[in-house]
């Protein structure tokens, strides 16, 4: 039980991200505990958050959650979504400003509101400075490189869907643009946390060199007609020596067509 | 062409939900009726209707299940929108209609408040501008966004693996949370690629929708001190913009994964449950003259909010029930009324039904 409790403590710390905004929340909760006189407000914005915090750290609740969520313990942090932290901070903040206004006048109210706004800004983290944010290159909000490659290899209207192989960094986006392009492996194989193994991905994901012969052995078995190689890795041999045709190089990614696999697809269809 | 697409977006994502949202207005206390609440109610009815049509289509229709869903859902929301307009027309005819007044009139508020509201609206405009011009990488999009596109392009639902395109047996866990199908539906009706819809259009609906809920919470909490409402809203906006303290917070989900069901559940459904319970308990325990005004419409909206949770993500079906139970428990103690727990239990019936269906389908 103690171990489960400590896991919840770690989840809570990760959620709070070592930022002071959680302190701001706890201070707001204490402020409302003493200053909020309306029993219904207290029930919703003081006792309910305290109960939910208790449940969050309570090992049996965590066990029930994990059991109900089919073992998905890594999403336990979502229990914290039940606590309206933002509303509690904002409500306590304006209540404080209102109290100051009644006693000290308008300018002090403005001073409190400004100080609280600064506290929110400095205790939090600007979402648009996140490492995951970047300038959108198009309305799809997908890398333009992926769109250009997909436009190059996508089947025409009425044609059969095609199978392809993409480098790890592009697999997330391909089927958000065109689902007529199928892939031998997708996101489920490239996420390190899931630790799945897929032979084609193992070859493509080699840190320095891609073994073309091994790769083609596997892709041809699976009727894969398009291969997009990574832009930053060596190959054991020129792919054209094995019959591949270089269609284009898009943003450093060489895009190959495999006529041998395409013939096999035709034979299979006939 | 682009004008036609914008008009269709306005029709399917604003006008139709608004007309549908008129349906429950006659059962809602008069001071709660405003344009924002109609819009919220519209989504609270439209999304559960989508679930009611989509899940049977997924389970019972073997081929082209999305086509079946599109036909039935179009008829259903057409009827719902017509019902909303019809009921409103009838109420106007019988002189029972209370017009949808704005929460405040611009000319009636002080210059200070005007400055604060302008500041708040600037923060919202910043969020919308950033949502349109920035992109956030999230691995889950390879599943959710691709799922909408697979549906739009293949006319099947949850039978093709979004990651690769291979066929699969029915994915029960995800198939009950049908928000990607709703996005595919809007994509089909507007002719817009679902990825553009998810990443570039939906933030313009879901971000304002969320702030409408915060606005209603703020209005209720500060109805005696209305001058504090604009600072409350500014704080809420700042907390969203600076809420990226980790990748796990609902604020991070709100502005980086706006289109995903998890984000809608955390930032729209859960705060809405708080808002509705606040309204209900304030209304049921008020000592004012209009005490007798019935809260049936609010309980109905809470029922629909619980159903909407299921549209977004299976997990929040459970979490939403926990939230209703905890708030109802403390309210029962505060008001010394056991009936509160009974009513709270009744509005959680959709959650229980959803969980039972989920377990049955997994066996």
Interface residues (C-beta under 8 A of the other chain):
Chain A: X14 X15 X16 X17 X18 X19 X21 X22 X39 X40 X41 X42 X43 X44 X47 X48 X51 X52 X55 X65 X68 X69 X70 X72 X75 X77 X78 X79 X80 X81 X82 X84 X86 X87 X89 X90 X91 X93 X94 X95 X97 X98 X113 X116 X117 X120 X121 X123 X124 X125 X126 X127 X128 X129 X130 X132 X133 X134 X135 X136 X137 X139 X140 X141 X142 X161 X163 X171 X172 X173 X175 X176 X177 X178 X179 X180 X181 X182 X183 X184 X185 X186 X187 X188 X191
Chain B: X130 X132 X133 X134 X135 X136 X137 X138 X139 X141 X142 X143 X145 X146 X149 X150 X153 X154 X160 X161 X162 X163 X164 X165 X166 X173 X193 X195 X196 X199 X200 X214 X217 X218 X221 X222 X225 X228 X231 X232 X234 X235 X236 X238 X239 X240 X241 X242 X243 X244 X245 X246 X248 X249 X250 X251 X252 X255 X256 X262 X265 X266 X270 X271 X274 X277 X278 X281 X282 X285 X315 X316 X318 X319 X322 X323 X326 X327 X329 X330 X331 X333 X334 X335 X355 X362
